[in-house]
């Protein structure tokens, strides 16, 4: 690990589909990996964000952190504070989601927004550094819900921002593969991996995501899969092999449309072809 320490920003998926898995094992893996990151180096720092289909919020550090008494079980005081903050934030998000009416139009986790907030947090921490030196920082995204592609543009903008700021985006998906997050890991130089069961999560995090990107090149990690770089159409939010693209804003449509819904440009597809004459000498 780097001697100057590393800022790890974890983005945790709390979609209601988490009820189909072992939520207790899931959050235990999150807390254990967060504690390992802080205990590995005294200069390491941490931020944890959670996102569901309604909101995204910081679990740690929280805005209402109260004083935590000295630990009596031999642990570091900061680790106990992290445990309490994550537990309090998860409980608050679960209660808010249970009391909010469901919206059938919004059923995808707001992970892209949480990732954007994580990048802003990294930028703010860099400006607070006394020596104005760029810190070692990375994003770690844990996704457990299915993917619909409704946030395609937001994901791409987030990846390009992370690439420009040299912030790798690591992704660990539970269940099935996610093409959009796989693209982000490949664009930013991060690591993408998919586990089938929640009980494999902690072992995967310890073996593949604890080291920094420079150390991972020296490890015998699993070979990366072929990245699916298909774009999601703006009309049905599905990945397409062939599509129509707006020449003005580059919006993607799975079939020809008369009007671009993004920039309101009219497509003149039925205009007859005009034969251009030769120039006179």
Secondary structure, 3 states (H helix, E strand, C coil): CCCCCEEEEEEEECCHHHHHCCHHHHHHHHHHHHHHHHHHCCCCEEEEEEECCCCEEEEECCCCCCCCCCCCCCCCHHHHHHHHHHHHHHHHHHHHHHHCCCCCCCCCCCHHHHHHHHHHHHHHHHHHCCCCCCCEEEEEEEECCCCCCCCHHHHHHHHHHHHHCCCEEEEEEECCCCHHHHHHHHHHCCCEEEECCHHHHHHHHHHHHCCCHHHHCCCCCCCCCCCCCCEECCCCCCEECCCEECCCCCCEECCCCCECCCCCCECCCCCCCCCCCCCCC
